[in-house]
Amino acid sequence: MAAGGGALAGIGAALVLAAAAALWWRRRRAGGGEGRVCVAVLGDLGRSPRMQYHALSLARHGRGVSLLGYLQTRPHGDVLGSDRIRIVPLSDLRWLRVGPKILQYIVKVIAQAMQLLYTMLQMERPSYILLQNPPGLPSIAVAWVACLIWRSKLIIDWHNYGYTIMSLSHGINHPLVRIAKWYEKLFGRLSDYNLCVTNAMKEDLWVNCKIKAVTLYDRPASYFKETPLELQHQLYMKLAKDYEPFKAQHITESVSSNAERSAFTEMDKRNGRVVKTRGRPALLISSTSWTEDEDFSVLLKALEDYEQYINEGIKLPALVCVITGKGPLKEYYNGLIKKLHFRHIQICTPWLEAEDYPLLLGSADLGVCLHKSSSGLDLPMKVVDMFGCCLPVCAIYFECLHELVKHDENGLIFRDSSELAEQLKMLFLEFPTLEGKLHNFRKNLCASKQLRWDESWDQTVLPLFMQSE
């Protein structure tokens, strides 16, 4: 506990010193910024879609927004193109990764605290700081200090608990995990308002932390929708330049030389008409941040079983499995994928541009989600996006998943690789005919009149800003 206590003491000292020095900034820059909002995440902005959505919603209602975070991947074009959103980048602190791990952690937390507070106090004064948690250490305490200095209000958007994510690699009883849990509860209570992603989390925040929160479910943005066939073809041809599974695999003499082909589509160059190719493979997609809360060996084992079904004579289509995203375990799983020798399945792991990701979801036949909530209280945003594209989903079970996935209505829930393999077999048996459960799931999703982000945000979050002014 001593090392963890030292980390907290260091954070406290850094905050006090920075706060005292920063009072000069407040006096110097008092006034202005009325109604402005700082949307902050101590993480990669490009991989923080919910915070980008917050920024866009605020800008849509005439607010000036300072969007603060790391610029490791490019944010969506709508964010970059908004004249009301100013991106405030944080510097990457990778150079601190030297020495023993515990020392690295202490130094990193202190450095992040000082950098974050300094950056916040250089911005135009906000009326609100809307902060993503996790990561909450040290960002919640820093944001609270900044709010004291600026006389702003702090809103925390609880996506999950940071301490439960830490427990995946350290164990729930590790001293750092216990300190992180105490820290989140303590500083979380200092916020003025709180949002969260599920009703289960809303209840847990109140019962265990005495924090009142409003549930704002993740909803798909307007650009998550079914992709027209012509756009599908353009996307496949674009991806075929870099990824073998998207290239036309078998070209017969009966195919016209005037046709431009991908693995899934064919376009007549004379009139631009696009059709799906006969005998095309099924397109299965999963997205991930390649972290400990997603065990992709479950999918790989299910694909091995699927391959065996075909070898046994069961009439199933070939599969192209696309796993998108970046993260620390990507190389590990790429190593496992290279050891697999499939005849009927191709796997690729691209990183897609922000504008291409919804197009691919809207072109796929089935989504697979392997996200297991570390707390059991958050929901996978990737499934939200898939549903926005009317894409049926097979998702691995955890406690509050029923708030999103309705088993046998808009998708299926599985518990292990064997169950997933059986579901893949059942769903693709009649592929690509417009019969069977896969097509019924898609019809149910298209008919469900799903609430979009803008509508949900206006109903849930906008009144919070209006009543506090």
N, C-alpha and C positions, 0 to 999 in steps of 0.2 A: 504493500500500500504506500510505502514511502516514496517510491518513484512516481506513482500517480499523484500523491499529495504534492510532490515537488512540481509536477506539471501544472496543477491547479494554482499553486502559489505563484509560479512564473506567469501564468495567464493573468492572475489578479494584479500582479505588480505591473505588468505591461499595460493592462487596461487603465489602471489608475494614472500612470505616468502619461499615457497617451491622452486620456481624458482631460487632465489638467492642462496639457499643452494645447489641446484642441479648443479650449474655451476661447482662446484668442481668435480662432477661426470663426466661431459663432458670432462674436462681437463684430468682427470685420465684415462678415457676410450676412448679417441679420437682414431679414426681409426677403422678399422674392420667393419663388418656388411654391406659391400658394396653390394647393391642389396637385402638386407634382408628386409622383410616386417612384420610389426606388424599388425595383423588383430584383431581388438578390438571390444568388445561389452560389455556394462555395463549391462549384463543380463546373463541368463543361456545359456551356450554354447550348451548344448544338445538340446535346443529348438530354436537354431538359425541356421537352416540348410543352409541358404544362405551364412552366414559367414563361415561355415564349407566348403561349396563349393568353396568359394574364396580361402581359405587356400589350399585346394586340387589342385586347378588349378594352383596356384602359385608354389606349390611343384612340380607339373608335369612339369613345365618349369624351374626347377632347382633352384628355390628360397628357401632360408631358411625362415621359417615362425615362428613367435611367436604368438600363438593364445591365446588371453587374454580374460578372462571372468570368470563367476561363474561356478563352477562344481557341480550343483545341480542334473543334470541328465547326463547320460553317452553320450558323443559324439559318432558319428558313428565309427564303427570298422576301416574303411579306414583312418580316421583321427588319431585314436590311433595307427595304425600300420605304419604310415608314418615316416620314419627316418629324414625327412626334416621339420616336424612340431613339435614344442616344445610348449606344453600347459603351459600357465602361469596363474595359478588360482588366483582369487581374493577372499579375505575373506568375508564371509557373515556378514553383519552388523545388524543382527536382534536384537542384544542386545540393540540397540539404540532406540527401540520402547517403550519408556516410556515417561510419561508426556503428556502435551497437544499436539494435532496433529500438530499445526503450529510449535511448538518448535521441535517436532520430525523431521519434514521436513527440517528445517533449519540445525539442527545438522547433519542429515543424508547427506545432500548435501555437507556440509563442510567436513565431515569425508570421504565421497566417493571421493571428489576432492583430498584430501591429499593422500589417499590410492592409488588412480589410478595413480597420478603423480609419487609417490614414486616407485610404481611397474613398471611403464613404464621406469623410469630412472635406474632401476636395470638390465633391460634386455640388451642384446647385441644391440648396436646402429643400428636402422633400417634406411634404406633410405626412407621408406614410412611408414606412419600410415594410414591404411584403417579402418575407423571407421563406425560402424552402427549407424544410427539415425532413430527413437528414440531407447533408451532414449538418449537425447542430453544434459540434464542438470544433472551433470556438465561436461559430457564427452567431448563435443566439445571444450570448453575452455581449458580443461586440455590437450587434444591432441594437440591443437594449441601451448600451452606453451611448451610441450614436443618437438614439431617440431622445435620451435625456438631454444631450447637448443641443440638439436641434429643436427640442420640444415637439417632436413628431410622435405619431402613434405606430406601434409595432403590431404587425399582423403576421402570424406564423401559419404557413400552409403545411400541415402534417401529412407527408406522403407515407411515412413509416416511422419506426424508432431507430435511431442510430445505434443504440446499444444492442439491439437484437441482431443487426447486421454484423456488428463487431463480434458477437457471440458465435457466429458461424465459423470463424477461424480461431477464436481464442477460448471458447467455452463460456457458458453463462456465469460461472463463478470466478472468472479471471478478475483481478483487481481493477484493471482498466475498464472492463465491461461494467463492473459495479459502480465505478466512479462516473462513467458516462451515463448510466441510468439515473443516478442521483442528480447529475448536472441537468439532464433534460427535464426532469420533473421540477427542479428548483427554478431554472431560468424560464422554462415554458410557462410557469404561472405569472411571470412578469409581463407577458404580452397583453395588449389591449383587446385584440380579437384573434380568433383562431378558426382556421378552415381545416377540414380533413377529408379523406377520400372515400370512407365508408361509414355506414351507421355503426358497425362493430367498433371501429376506431373511435368514433364520437363517444360511445358508451364507455370504452376503456379509458379514454382521457378523463372523463368525469369521475368514474369509480376509483381509479388508481392515482390520478394526479390532481383532481378537483379543477380541471381545466374545461371550460365550456367551449364547445366548438360547433360550427355549422358544417354539415356535410355538403361538399361540392364534388359530386361524382365526376370522374374523368369522362369527357364526352368527345366524340370525334370532331375535328375541325371540318369546315365545309368541303375542303378539297379531298377528304377521304370518302370516295364513292366508287361505284363500279366504273371500270375503265372502258371506253368505247373500243371496238375491235381495231379501228385504224390506229389509235394511240397504242394499243397493245403491241401491234406489229412494229411500230416505230421503236418502242422500248425494247422489244426482243432483238431487233436488228442492232440497236445501240449496244446492248449487253453482249451480243454475240461477238463483238470485236475483241472482247477481253475474256469471255467465259465460254468454254467449250460446250457446256450443256445447252446453251441457247442457239447453237448453230444447227442448221438442217443436217440431220444425221444420215438419212437415206434418200437419195435422189433417183427416181425411176425414169425410164424413157418416156413414160406417159405424161410426165409433168412438162408443161410448156416451157420453152426457153425464155418466154416473156414473163415468167413468174419470178418474183423475189421471195426467198423462203427463209424462215426461221424454223426452229424445232417445233413450233406450235402453230404458226400461221403462214399463209401464202398470199402474196399480193400480185394481182395481174397488172403489170406495168402499163398496159395499154389504157386501162380505165380506172386504175387505182382501187379496184374492188378487192377487199380482204376477206378471206375465209380461213377457218381453222382447218389444219391439215388432217387427213385421215390417219388413223392409227397414232395420233399424237400422244406423247407422254402426259400424264397428269402432273400438274405443277403444285407442289407442296411448299409452303413457306413458313419459316419460323424466324423470329427476331429476338435478339438477346444482347445483354451487356456483358456476356461471358464472365459471370461471377458465380460465387459459391451457391447462390440461391436458385441456380438453374442447372440441373444435372442432365447434360446432353447425352450421356451414355444411355439414358432411357430411350431416347429417340433412335440412337444408332443400333441398339439391340432390337428395337421394333422393326427397323428397316431390314436387319438381317433375317428376321422371321418372315417379313413380307417377301423378300427374295426367295426364301425357301418355299413359300406358298406357290410362287410362279414355277419354281423348279419341279414342284409336285404335280403340276398340270392345271392348277387353278387359273382360270382366265382373268387375269388382272393386267391393267396397263403398266407400261414402264413408268418410272417416277423420275422427275427432276426435283430434287430437294434443295431449296435455297435457304441458307441460314445467314441472316444479315446482322450487322452490328460490329462493335469494337469492344475490347475488354481484356482483362489480364489473363484469362484462361483460353483465349482464342488459339494461341499456338499449341497449347496442350491438346485441345480437341482436334485441331488440324492434323496433329501427329497421329491420333487415333483413326481419323478418317482415311489417311493415306495407307493405313494397314488393311483397310477393307477392300475386298475385291469383288465388286458387284458386276453382274452382266446386264441387269435390268434397271439399275438405279444409278443416277449420277448426283453427286453432292457438290455444291460450290458455296463459298462463304464470302460474298462480296460486301464491301461497304458502299452503300448507295447514297447518291446525292439526296438532299432533303426533298427535292421536288419529285424524284423518281420513286421514292419509297411508297407513297400512296398509290402511284400508278401500278406498281408491281402487286401490291395487295389487291387492288381492284381487278387484276388480271389472273390471280391465282385460283386454284380449285379448292384448296383446303388449307387452313392455318393450323399450326400446332403450337401450343404454349406450354413451356416447362417451368414457368415461374412458380416457385413455392415461396410464399411470403415468409420472411424471417420472423415476423410477429404474428402472422395469421390474420392480420387486420387491414392489409392493403390489397388492391386489385391490380392486375396487370394491364397497363395502358395499351400494350400491344393488342390485346383482345378487343379493347374499345375501338381501336383503329380498324381492326379487321371487321368488326361488326358494322362500322361505318361504311365499309366497302361491300357490305352484304356477303362477307366471306365466312362460311361456317368454320367452326373451330373445334378441335379436340384439345382439352386443357387438363393438366394434372390437378388432382384434388388438393385443396386445403380449406381451412375452416369457413371463411366467408365468401368463397368463390360463387356460391349460389346467388349472391347479390348481383352477379353479372351474367354468368353462364347458366342457362336453364337446360338441364340435361334432357336430351331427346326432343328439344324444342328449337333451340338455335345452335346446338352443338352437342358434344359429348364430353363427359368427364371420365378420366381414367386414373388408375392408381399405380400402375406399373407398366413395364414394357410389353408384357404379354397381352394385357388388356388393350393397350394402344395398337398393337399389331392386329388384333382381332377387329378393332374399330376401323383401321385402314382397309382391311380386307372387305369388310361389310360395306363401307362407303364407296369403294372403287369397283365393286363387282360389276355394276351395270354402267360403268364409265365408258363413253361420255354421253350416254342417253339421258334425256330429261325425265328420268324416273328414279325412284328410290329415295332414300333418306337424304343424301347429299343435296339433291335438287330441292327437296321439301324444306330443308333447313334454310337454304338460300331464299326460297319464296317467303318463308316466315320472317326472315330478316328484312327483306325488301318491303314487306307489308306492315312492319312493326312501327313505322312513323317515329324513328328514334329521335330523341331530343339532341340537338347539336350543341356544341360548346357555347356559342354566342347566346343562344336562348337560355341555357342553364345558368350561365354567368350573370346574365341580366336579371334573372329571377332571384339568384342566391347572393351574389357578391355586391352588385351595384347598390342595393338598398343599404348595405353596411357602410359604404362610403357616403351615401346621402344622409343617413341618420346621424353620422358623427360630425357633420359640418354645420 
